Amino acid sequence: MRSVAILLPLLLAGCLSVTREPDPPHTLAGAPLPARIDYHGNPRFLPASVAEAAPDATDTLDVVYRTETQYENSSPLHLLNPLLEFGYPGIGTDLTVSGRLEIRDGAELLKRYEAQCVVKMRRSIYRLRGPSQTELRAEGLVVVRELIEAQMLGDAVALEALPGGDE
């Protein structure tokens, strides 16, 4: 019995876990809002509720979409780990991804949607491999996109009432 009490924590310590807070809702996009889009990232992270307007459109809204990523080590003990000097990865990483989508008519702000997601990765010295920070960032950006998408879907009636929203 004593050996089970010793082995169980060692087995559990060998696990790698990645969690997201909150989990993204599974929504279907409504009809996209045609707009001039100001976003300099990968288009796959842009909510599907907005679409680039035709170049010759005159009465078009502006959509500004910005994301921000911040990495933090999960423990202050991370600083005291001598194995980091030899290239071993740390205990874990907390990645916070936030996004903001603004719908504007010229200088006037019509709507703003904001979302934030925390992706936590925990590892141990028994399990060093896992998703890269780039993969974690992509996962966080997808969750933020889906959270904003869900807000826009819930606001579909108001979005249709905007200039250019009923086209």
N, C-alpha and C positions, 0 to 999 in steps of 0.2 A: 504494500500500500504506500509505503514511504517513497518507493521508486516512481510510482505513478505521480505522486505529488511533485516530484522533482522533474520528471520528464514532460509533464503536461505544459508547464510554462515555457519550456524550451521549444516544444513543438509549436505552441501558439506564437512564440516570438519569431518563428521562421516565416510567418505570413507577411505578405505584401498586401496592403489595402489602399484602394483609391475610392474616396467618397466625394459626392457633390452635394452641396447645400445651396439652394433647394434643388430637388430633382426637376427637370424640365417638364412642363405639361406637354401632352401630345395633342397638338391643335392642327387644324387644317387652315391654310391661309385663305383669306377672303380675296375678293377682286383687288388686284394691286392698284395703289394710288399712283397715278402718273406724276412724276416730279423731276426736277433737276436735282441730282444726287451729289452731295459733297461727302465722299468717303474714299479714303486712300488705302484701304485694306483689301484683303481677299474678298471678292464678291460672294463667296459661299457663306460668309458670316453676316451678310446683309439680310435683314428681315425680308421675307417674300411679299409682304404687304405693300412694299414700295417698288416701283419700276421706273426705269429711265424713260422720261417723256420723249416724244418725237422731237427732233431738233427744230422743226418749224412751228411747234406749239407756242401760242402767245400767252394764254392765261394759265401759267404753270406755277405750281408751288415749289418751294425749295425744301429739300430734306437734308439735314446735317446729322450724320451718324458718327459718333466717336466712341472708341473703346479705350480702356486703360487696364494695364496688367501690373500687378504688384506681387513679388515673391517674398516670402518670409520663411526663415528656418523655424521649425516647429518647437524648438526647445532652446532655452538659454544654455543648457548643458552642451549643446552643439559646439559652442565656442571652446569648451574644455576637452574635446575629443582629439587625442593625439593622432589617431588614425587618419584624420583629414590631411595631415601633412604628407601622407604616403599615397594619396589618391583615393581613399575609400569614400564612398558617398555618405552623406549625413543621415541622420535619423529619419527625417521627413521634411516635406515641403508643404507649406500652405500657399496656395495661389489664389489671389482675389482678382476677379475679372469684373469690371463694371462697364456699363454701356449707357449711352444717352442718345436718343433719337429726337430731333426737334423738327417740327413741321412749321415752315415760315412762309409768309406771303410778303416778300420784300424784307423789310426790317421788322415786321410785326410777327411775334411768336404766337402761333395758333395752338399748337399742342406740343407737349413734351412727355416722353416716356423714358423711364429709367429702370435699370435692373442691375442686380449684382449677384454673383455666384462665387462661392468659395470651394475650391477643389483641394482636397487634402490627400496627400500621399504619405503613407507610413511604410518604412522598411526596417529591416534589422540586418545585423551582420551576417545572418544566415541566408538572407534573400536580398541580394544587392541589385538585381535587375528589375526593371519595371519601365513604365512609360517615361519617355524623355520629357524635359520641361516644355519642349515645343508641342508634344502631343497633349500634355496637360493643358497648355494654353489654348490649343485648338478645341479641346473638350469644353473648357470654360467659355470660350467665345460662342460655341454652338448653344450652350445652355442660356447665355445672355440673349442671344438672338431669339431663341424660342420663348423666353420670358417676355421680351418686348413684343414679339409676334402675338402672344396670348393677350397682352394688354390692348394691342391695336384691334384684335378680333373682337374683344369685349366692347370696344369703342367704335364699332363699325358704322353705326347710325350717325354718330357725330362726324366721322371721317367722310361719309358720303355727302354730308351737308357742306363741307368745305368747298371753296372755289376749285374747280377742276376735279373734285372727288366723284362726280357723277358721270364722268366720261367713260 
